[in-house]
Amino acid sequence: MSTRRRTTRIAPLYTRAYDLYSWLLDHAARLDDPCAKPLLEYAQVLLDAVCLAVESFDTDHQLRKADEAATLLRTHLRVAAARGHLSDRQLLHANGMLREIGRQIGGWHRQRTGVVR
């Protein structure tokens, strides 16, 4: 498969991870609370891992790393919402983006390994 076809098919995952990180930069950067730091850190780890996976840098490892970061980010989003830093609508939006990212990571993982988790 050509690099162009591979990148085109996987690009939506990168785009969604980028969009989520950008959205969190806009929202978490305004928070004067310790819960903002992990939101941005896990979103950055997610974006970085997806970027490296798309570019074929130890893809399986990077997909696992992205999946772990998404799981931790989801938890910290709930903490931020519980502390009143995210509205219910914002939490639903972010979790929707994470759900889509998770489906794409899982689909790519299944395609590569043939294993369903």
N, C-alpha and C positions, 0 to 999 in steps of 0.2 A: 504494500500500500504506500502510496506516495505521502511525503510529509504534508503536502497541502491538503489532501483528503483527510488525513488523521487530525490535523489541527482544526480544520473546518468542523469536523464532527465533535471534537472535544471542546471547542471554543465556548459553547454555552456554559459549561461548568466554570471556566475561567471568568467569563463575563459576570456570572451570578456571584462568584466569590468576590470579585472586584466591586460589584455594586453594593454588596453587603458591607464590605470594609469601608467604602466611601460613605455609605449611609450612617454607619456607626461613628465614623470620624466627625460627621456633622452633629450627631446627637450626643455622643459621649464626651466630646471635647468640651462641651459646655458644662459638664458635671463637675462640681467641686466635691467629689466624694471618692473614697478609695475603690468603690466598685467600678469606676470608669476604666481604670488601668487594665484589669484582666479582660474586660470586653474588647478593648483595642488590641491587647496582646494576642488573645486567641483568634481574633478575626485576622490579624496579620499572619499568624502561623498558618491558618487555613489558606489564605491567599497565596502565601509563599509556597506551601506544599503543593497546591494545585498548579501553580506556575511551573514548578520544577517537574511535576508529573507530566504535564503537557509537553514539556521539552525533553522528556525521556531520561531524566536524571533519577535512576533507581525508582521507577514508577510505582512498583508495588509498595515499597516503603513509604513513599510520599503519599500514596492514597490512604494508607493506614494512618499516617500522621494527620492528614486532612480530616479524616473521619473522627479521630480522637479530638482534634481541635474543635470540630463542629459540636461534638457532644459536650465538651466543657463550656463552649460559648453558649450553648442553649441553657445550661445550668446558671451561668452568670447573668444571662438576660433575665431569667426569672428572679434572681436576687435583685437586680436593678429595678425591675417592675415592682417587686414587693416593697422596696424602699421608696417607691413613688417617683423614680427617675424616668420611667417609661410608662406611657399610658397603655391601657389594654389594647388599643388599636396599634400602637407602635410595637408592642410585644407580639401581637398576631402577625404583623407585617414581617418582622425579623424572623420569627419562627417559620413563617411560610417560605421565606427565602432559604432558610436552613433546611427545611424539608425537601425543597427542590434540589438543593446542593447534595443532600444526602442520597436522594434517589439517583442522581447522576453519578456520584461516587460509587454507589452500590452496583449500578448497571455496568460501569466501566470495570469494576473489580470482577464481576461475574463474567464479563466478556473475556477478560485476560486469563482468568483461572478456571472458569467453568464451575466454580464452587459457589453455592448459595449459602450465605451466612445465616 
